[in-house]
Amino acid sequence: MNYELCIMIMEQSGIIIKGIGGFYYVETADGVFECRARGIFRKEKLTPVAGDRVIAEIGADGKGAVTKILERRNLLPRPAAANIDRLIIIASTAEPRPNMLNIDKMTAMAIDKDIEPAVIFSKNDLEPAGGLVDIYKKAGIASFPASAVTYEGVEELKALIKGKTCALTGNSGVGKTSLLNCIDGNLELPVGEISGKLGRGRHTTRHAELFKLAGGYIIDTPGFSSFDFDKSFYILKENLQFCFPEFLKRIGKCRFPDCSHTAENGCLIIEAVENGEISKARHDNYILIRRNCEGNEKKQY
């Protein structure tokens, strides 16, 4: 009897493409299987998330259980997603207006977790994104304009996704879902309308879900409002300077070895801001973010 039970259960490796209501949908070489997580994960205070590489036991009925979570390369905790190669941040030029501080928090958090950020400005058909794009290109971060109406930037977005596992994020209403539908119309993801009262969109994406798309994987996550920066955004104060790529070639060359790059005389980064070599807006946001990092100890999230 035990032998028969064993041959009815296959152990397979795969990737979680969606987790919802305690069920995890694991894509393997043989298809997608609905799985529960083993109770041991609760004891270890470990929760499987979209993007996790896992081992699952699949029964003859196609139902299974996640038995092991393989080592994660990284983890974005809120909303939860693992093993991300690239964080694609979507911001719109209008309806809603871009929040540059949130964008800079996200690019910094990505770099701190060894995730490559990219910033795409949507709705370029409503208002040109040239100046915004230039800020991030100048900082050494991939950036370009896009439009779900004219299909501008869609090929560039496909190139970002190809061969990578990407998380797609941004405020509600910026056009994340519309851009995904431009890449593959078969997705037919629901698109929310902009709320005139709130000036932002209604949430249409309810959970982190991984799609096979454009030769890679992409996780469509809820908007910025679901990111709890107090809990999720955690960078050691001394590490923040390394999360701004435009600072890197000047770090360690200021007058003072412990330069915070906020107000010191002889700071090469401040000089670069004054000379127009580094965006003043980005530097101002660095100072604001650094204040939020005060008191951060060597702690991981």
Residue pairs with C-beta under 8 A, 6 or more apart in sequence:
8 59
8 60
9 57
9 58
9 59
9 60
10 57
10 58
11 55
11 56
11 57
11 58
11 67
12 26
12 28
12 29
12 30
12 33
12 55
12 56
12 57
12 58
13 28
13 53
13 54
13 55
13 56
13 70
14 26
14 27
14 28
14 29
14 33
14 53
14 54
14 56
15 26
15 27
15 51
15 52
15 53
15 54
15 210
15 217
16 24
16 25
16 26
16 27
16 48
16 49
16 50
16 51
16 52
16 54
16 66
16 210
17 25
17 26
17 27
17 32
17 50
17 209
17 210
17 211
17 212
17 217
18 24
18 25
18 50
18 207
18 208
18 209
18 210
19 25
19 48
19 49
19 50
19 80
19 207
19 208
20 206
20 207
22 36
22 37
23 34
23 35
23 36
24 34
24 35
24 36
24 37
24 48
24 54
24 66
25 32
25 33
25 34
25 35
26 32
26 33
26 35
26 54
26 56
26 64
26 66
27 212
28 56
28 58
30 58
33 56
33 58
33 62
33 63
33 64
34 62
34 63
34 64
35 56
35 58
35 63
35 64
35 65
35 66
36 64
36 65
36 66
37 47
37 48
37 65
37 66
38 65
38 66
38 67
41 47
41 48
41 66
41 69
46 69
47 80
48 54
48 66
48 69
49 75
49 80
49 81
49 82
49 208
50 80
50 81
50 82
50 207
50 208
50 209
50 210
50 219
51 81
51 82
51 83
51 84
51 165
51 167
51 208
51 210
51 217
51 219
52 69
52 70
52 72
52 82
52 83
53 69
53 70
53 83
54 66
54 67
54 68
54 69
54 70
55 66
55 67
55 68
55 70
56 64
56 65
56 66
56 67
57 64
57 65
57 67
58 64
72 82
72 83
73 82
73 83
73 84
73 114
74 82
74 83
74 84
74 113
74 114
74 115
75 81
75 82
75 113
76 82
76 84
76 87
76 113
76 115
76 167
76 232
77 231
77 232
77 301
78 226
78 227
78 228
78 231
78 232
79 207
79 208
79 221
79 222
79 226
79 227
80 208
81 167
81 208
81 219
81 221
83 165
84 113
84 115
84 165
84 166
84 167
84 219
85 115
85 116
85 164
85 165
85 166
86 115
86 116
86 117
86 118
86 160
86 161
86 164
86 165
86 166
86 167
87 106
87 107
87 110
87 115
87 116
87 117
87 118
87 166
87 167
87 169
88 117
88 118
88 120
88 157
88 160
88 161
88 166
88 167
88 168
88 169
88 218
89 103
89 106
89 107
89 117
89 118
89 119
89 120
89 169
89 170
90 120
90 122
90 146
90 168
90 169
90 170
90 174
90 175
90 176
90 179
91 98
91 99
91 103
91 119
91 120
91 121
91 122
91 132
91 170
91 171
91 174
92 98
92 121
92 122
92 123
92 126
92 170
92 171
92 173
92 174
92 175
93 121
93 122
93 123
93 124
93 126
93 127
93 128
93 129
93 132
93 145
94 123
94 126
94 127
95 123
95 126
95 173
95 194
95 199
96 171
96 173
96 174
96 194
96 199
96 200
96 201
98 121
98 132
99 171
99 224
100 281
100 285
101 285
101 288
101 289
102 171
102 224
103 119
104 282
104 285
104 286
104 289
105 229
105 233
105 285
105 289
106 117
106 169
106 224
106 227
107 117
107 119
107 136
107 141
107 243
108 235
108 240
108 243
108 244
108 289
109 232
109 233
109 235
109 243
110 116
110 117
111 117
111 242
111 243
111 245
112 235
112 239
112 240
112 242
112 243
115 167
116 142
117 141
117 142
118 141
118 142
118 143
118 160
119 133
119 136
119 141
119 142
119 143
120 143
120 144
120 145
120 146
120 153
120 157
120 179
121 129
121 132
121 133
121 143
121 144
121 145
121 146
122 145
122 146
122 147
122 148
122 153
122 174
122 175
122 178
122 179
123 147
123 148
123 174
123 175
124 145
124 146
124 147
124 150
124 152
124 153
125 147
125 149
125 150
125 152
128 145
129 145
130 145
132 143
133 143
133 144
133 145
135 143
135 279
135 281
135 282
136 142
136 143
137 143
138 246
138 278
138 279
139 244
139 245
139 246
139 278
139 279
139 282
140 245
140 246
141 245
142 160
144 153
144 156
145 152
145 153
146 152
146 153
146 154
146 156
146 157
146 175
146 179
147 153
148 175
148 178
148 179
148 181
148 182
151 182
153 179
154 179
154 182
154 183
157 179
157 183
157 214
158 183
158 214
158 215
160 166
161 183
161 213
161 214
161 215
161 216
161 217
161 218
162 214
162 215
162 216
163 215
163 216
164 216
164 217
165 210
165 216
165 217
165 218
165 219
166 216
166 217
166 218
166 219
167 208
167 218
167 219
167 221
168 176
168 180
168 218
168 219
168 220
168 221
169 176
169 221
169 222
169 223
169 224
169 227
170 176
170 223
170 224
171 200
171 201
171 223
171 224
171 225
172 192
172 200
172 201
172 202
172 203
172 204
172 222
172 223
172 225
173 192
173 194
173 195
173 200
173 201
173 202
173 223
174 201
174 223
176 205
176 220
176 223
177 189
177 190
177 191
177 192
177 204
177 205
177 220
178 191
180 187
180 189
180 211
180 213
180 218
180 220
181 187
181 188
181 189
181 191
183 213
183 214
184 213
184 214
187 211
187 213
189 204
189 205
189 220
190 204
191 204
192 201
192 202
192 203
192 204
193 201
193 202
194 200
194 201
195 201
195 202
200 223
200 225
201 223
203 222
203 223
203 226
205 220
205 221
205 222
205 223
206 222
207 222
208 219
208 220
208 221
208 222
209 219
209 220
210 217
210 218
210 219
211 217
211 218
211 219
211 220
227 233
229 292
231 301
232 301
233 292
234 296
234 299
234 300
234 301
235 243
235 289
235 293
235 296
236 293
236 296
236 297
236 298
237 290
237 293
237 294
237 296
240 286
240 289
240 290
240 293
241 247
241 251
241 261
241 286
242 248
242 251
244 282
244 286
246 272
246 277
246 278
246 279
246 282
247 261
247 269
247 278
247 286
250 268
250 269
250 272
251 269
253 268
254 261
254 264
254 266
254 267
254 268
254 269
255 264
255 265
255 266
255 267
256 264
256 266
256 267
259 266
259 267
259 269
260 290
261 267
261 269
261 270
261 283
261 286
262 270
262 286
262 287
262 290
263 270
264 270
269 278
269 283
270 283
272 278
273 279
273 280
273 283
